[in-house]
Amino acid sequence: MTSELPSGAVSLRPVLPPGEAAAAGSERFSQARIERILGVVVGFGCSVLGAQAFLNALTSTQEGPLWRVTLVVAVFVPLILMVVASSTGLATRACAGVFAVVFPLVLLAWPIATAGRDAAGTSAPWIWFLLNVGTVAAVLAFSMPLQIVWALFIPLLYGIVRIVQVGPDALRATILDVVFAIILAAVFVVLGWMLRSVAVQMDTARRDAVGSYAAAAAADASERERVAVAALMHDSVLAALIAAERARTPRERSLAVSMAREALTRLANVDQDAGEGSDAPVPLASFVADLDRASSDAGGPRVRGTVDAHDWSLPGRVARALVLATTQAVANSVEHAGGKGLRVEAAAGDLHVEILIADEGPGFDPDAVPDDRLGIRGSISARVAAVAGTSRIESDPTGTRVALYWERPS
């Protein structure tokens, strides 16, 4: 396999773009439950009024037989659908909207259906029992302006068609029916508005509380990270630098190198409190299998490359560092580039291992990343440097490429 790993020394300033503080958004928790409660209550009330109206419709003589069948089907089929939808919570607004539109049309047809028929004195027709069913359907289906319009329009329309049917003889009774229906409709509209307003306020308060908690948790995490890094810089990095400055003998230099390696490892693993791990040799085939599994677990593709021809082992801490660095690079690509064009390639020679993680995402600007973020600098660069390896990160609008290289000492 021809390695695509970039060569040459560059000044590394790659850091993972800072993550945004996550605050849970409003899930309309209370609003959904208020709508469900309204639906159940309305469904029950409409079923009672609908049954009463249906029984009266069966014995009604105010409209012709053919008109009665037509109007009963036109009214009660949408009503049954609305009751079922309100009770189950499925398509409630749509079914309620259908009934709210159909019922005024039935009222308009009422004078035609009753033309020339006996008005049966001044007794209320069966459609009267459904006046407030029509207005409460508007409460479920429409916005507030249309709810107010329907609360006035349906009772007034009923009053007009009723006077057209029976004439002035029933004027007083019709006016009382209209006023009563308007009052009940106003009560339904106001109750619906109040319950929904309370639900919105509760959801807003919940969203603000969760957002405040998320911001506080993020600030606490950042402070913990700052304290951990500060302690690490004081205890490990500073001690390693002092040891390196004072080293005179080969043994002292070797100790300084060991201290620096441990400091870099702790810096890379500051969020996990993990050390270097075992240094037991890891066969190359096992290393590649671990690399492939880590890439898959992070949401990346299978590792491509031909490394089976080489039969040698990597130190355990080296294998672990390279696998963790690869995992971090793959996770970064999946999170920030959506894994677009993501590929992971590995190549091994007799004395070295090369790994390339590349994607075709939008890239990022390393200069725009704050210096106090660990990100790639700690999770990839420091981790690889801790095992005497090198890393290089390039990013531009065409994608991001992370190259890891480790060479076995002679």
N, C-alpha and C positions, 0 to 999 in steps of 0.2 A: 504494500500500500504506500502510495506517495503521501508523505506527511504534508499537511497544509499548515503546520504550526509556524507562526512567524518567528523569525530569528532576529538576534541583535538585542542590544540592551536599550531599554527606554526607561524614562522616569515614570513610575507608576503612581497615578493619582485616582484610580478607579474606586468608586464607592457606590454601593447600592443606593438608589434614590431613596430619600427619607420616606418612610411610610406615613401615611396620613392617620391621624387619630380616628379610631372607629367609634362612632356613636350610633346606637341602634335607632333606626327610624321608626316613625309612628306606624303601627300595624293596624290602626283603626280597630283596636281591641274592643273598646266600649261601644263604638258606633255599630260594629257588626252585631253585638249582642242586643243593643237597643232595637235595631232593625228586626232581629229575630223575634224579640218579645212582641214588638208591634205586629209582626206578621201573624204570630200565634193568636194573639188577642183578637185581631181583626178577623182572622179566619174563623174563629169560634163565633164571634158576634154576627158575622155575615151569614154563617150557616144557619143560625137561629132565625134571623130575619128572612133569609131566603126560603127556609122551610115554611114560614108563616105566609109569605107572599105566594109560594107555589100552591099551597092548599087553597088559598083564596082564588088563585087563577083557575084552578080546576072547576070551580063552581061559578065562575064569573059569567054574567050574561050581558055585560056592558059592551063587549065587542063581538063581532061576528065569529063563528066557529073557525073559519079559515084564518082570520086575523089572529085569533087567540093562539092557535097552534104556532103560527109564524112568530108572534111576539114572545111567546113562552120559550121557544127554541132560541131566539135571538138574545134573550136576556139570561136564561138560566144556564146555557152552555158556557158562556164566558164567566158567569158567576161561579159555577162549579170549578172551572179551571183556576179562578182566582183563589177560591177557598183551599183547593189542594195545594197550589203553589205557596200560599201564605203559611199553610201548616207545615209544609216540608222545607220551606226556605229556598226552593228552586224556581228561578224565573219569576219571582214575586212582582217585580216592577213591571215586567212586560205584560203579565196576565192582568194585573190591576189596571194598567194603562188601557188595555183592550176594553175592559168592562167600563172604565170611566169614559171612553169615547162612544161605545155602543149604546149605553143607557140614555144619553141625551137624544140619540137618533130614534130610539124607541119612543121617547116622550113626544118627539115631533110627529111620529106616525100615529100617536094615540087619537087625535081628533078624527083622522081619516078612518081608523079602525072602528071608532064608535059612532060614526056618522049615521044618523037615522035609527039608532038603537035606544032602548030604554035606559036611562041613566040610573035606574034603581034608586030613585030618590036622591038623597045627598050622601049616601054611603061612599066612603073612600074606595077607589079602585085598588087592585092589587099592586099596581106600580108604586102606590104611595109608600108601601112598606120598604121599598128599596131606595127611597130618596137619599137617605144618609149612607147607604151602602155605596152609592155613586160618589158621594163626597169623600168618604173615607178611602175609597179606591184612589182618588186623586191625591190624598195624603201619602199613600204608599208609592205612587208612581211619578208624581210631578214635583217640580220645584215650588218654592213658597209662593211666588206670584200666581202661578196657575192654580195652586191649591185655593187661594183666596177667590180667584175667578170662579172656580167650580163650586165653592161653598155658597156663592150667591147665584150663579147661573142656573144650576139644576133646580133648586127650590122655586126660583122665579119662573123658570120654564114650565115647571109643573103647574104653578098657579095659572099661567096663561092658557095652557092646553086644557086644564080642568074647567076654567070659565068658558072656553070655547065649547067644551062638551056639554056642560049642564046649564050654562047661561048665568044670569045674575042671581038666580035663586040660591046658589051655593056660594055666593061671594064672601059672606062673613066666615063660613067654615073653611073656605079655601085660604083666605088670608091668615087665619089662625094656623092652618097646617103649614103654610109657607114660612111664617115667622118662627114656628116651632122647629122646622127643619133647618132654617138658617142659624138659629141659636145652637142647635146640636152640631151643625157643621163647623161653626166657629170654635166650639169646645174641642172638637177633634183636631182641628188645625192647630190651635194653641197648644194642646197637649203634645202633639207630634213635634212641634217646634221646640217646646221646652225640653222634652226628653232628648232630642237630637242635639240641642245646644249643650246640655249637660254632658252628653257623651263626647262631644268635640272637646270641651274643656278638660275632661278627664284624660282623653288621649293626648292632648297638648301637654298637660302636666306630666303625664307618664313619659312622653318623649323628652321633655326638658330634663326630667330627673335622670333618665337613662343616659342622656347626653352628658350631663354633669358628672355622673358616675364614671362614664367612659373617659372623659377628660381627666378626671382625678386619677383614675387607674393608669392612664398613659403617663401622666406627670410623675406618679409614684414609680412606675417602671423605669422612666428615664432617670430619675434620681437614684434608684438602686443601681442602674447601669453605671451612672457617673461615679457613685461611691465605689463600686466594684473595680472600675477601671483605675480610679485614683489610688485605691489600695494596692492594686496590682502594680501600677507604675512605681509606687513607693517601695513595696516589699520585694518585687521580683526584678523589674526592669532596672531600677536604680541600683540594686545590688549587683546585677549582672554587669552593668556599665562600670561600677567601681571595681569589680573583680577583673574586668578586662583591662582597665587602666593600670591596675597594680600588678598584672601578670608579668612575671619575669622568666620563669622557668617553663619548660614544655608541660609539666604537670599542671602548673597554675593556668596556663593558656587553655589546656584541655578542660579544666574545671570551668573556666570562664565561658567557653563554647557551650558546655553542657548547661550552665545556668542560663545563657541567652536562649538556647533552644527551648528549655522548659518555660522561660518567660513568654516566648512567642506562642508556645502551645497554649499556655494559660490565657493569653490575650485572645487567641482564636476561639477558645472554649469558655470565655468568661460568662456566657449566658447558660452554660451547661454544667459548669463546675467539674469539668472532665480533665483528666491528665493525658499523658501520652499513650497510655495503654501498654499492653504487652509488646515486647520486642521480638517475640518468637517469629522465625521466618515464615513467610506466606508464599506458597508456590504461585508462580505467575498465572497459571490457569485459575486458581482460586481467587486471586486478586481480580482478574477480569470478570469472573462470575459475580464477585461482590460489587464490582463497578456496574455491571449490567443490572443487577438487582436494585442497587441504590438509585440508578437512573429511572428505572420503572416505578419504584416507590415514590419518587418525586414527581411523577407525571411525565417523564421524558421518554424518548425512544430507546430501542435496543442499541447497545454499543456496537459500532462497526469497526472492523479492523482485523488484521491477521497477526496474532501474537503467539499462537500455539506452538510455533516452530522453536521457540526459545524455552529451554528448560533450566530455569534458575529461579531463585526466590528473592523476595523483597523483605527487608526488615519489617516487622509488624507495625511499628509506629509509622513507617513510611507509607505502607499500604493503607493504613487507617486514615492518615492525613490526606492522601490523594483521593480516597473514596469520599471523605467528608467534604473536601473542597469541590469535587465534581458534583456531589449532591446539592451543595449550596448554589453552584452555578446553574444547574438544571432548574432548581426551584426558582431562582431569580428569573430565568427565561420564561418559565411557565406563568409566573405571577405577573410580570411586567410586560412581556411581549406576547402573551397568550400561546407560547410554544410555537409561534409561526416559523416554519422552516427549521425547527430545532433538530440538530443532529449531534451525536456524541461519537467521536472517533478515538481509537486508541492504537498506538503503535509501540512496539518494543524491539529494541536491538539487544545486542549482547551485554551492553553496559548501561542502557538507559530506557526510560519509559516516557512516552509523550501522550498527552490527552488533549483533545480539542473539543470544546463545547461552543457551538455556534448557532445563531438563529438569525432570522430575517425581520426582526422587530424594528420599532422606530429608534432604538438606541437611547442613549442618555448623555448628558453633558457632565463629565467628571468634575469640571470646574464649578458647577452649580451645587455640588454636594457639600454640606457642612463638614468641617474637619473633625468634629467630635463624634461623627457617626462611625460605628465599627464596620457594618456592612461587608462589602467585598474586601476592604482593607484587612479586617480581622478574620473573617470566616474563610477567605481564600488565600490572600497574599501572605498574611502572617502564618497561617497554618502550613502552607507549603514551605515557606522560608524556615520554619521551625525544624524541618527535616532536611535542610540543606538543598531544597529544590528551588526552582524559579517559576514565576508565573507572569503572565502578560495579559492585559485586558485592553482590547480595542473596541471602541463603540462609535458609530456614526449613524446617519439616517438609514443606511442600508442594513444595519444589524449590529450585533454584538458578538465578539469572539473572545473566548477565554482559553488561553493556552497554558497548560501545566507541563513542567519538565522536571524529571529527576534522573540523575546519573549516578550509577553505583560507583563508589570509590574503587580505585585500582587495587 
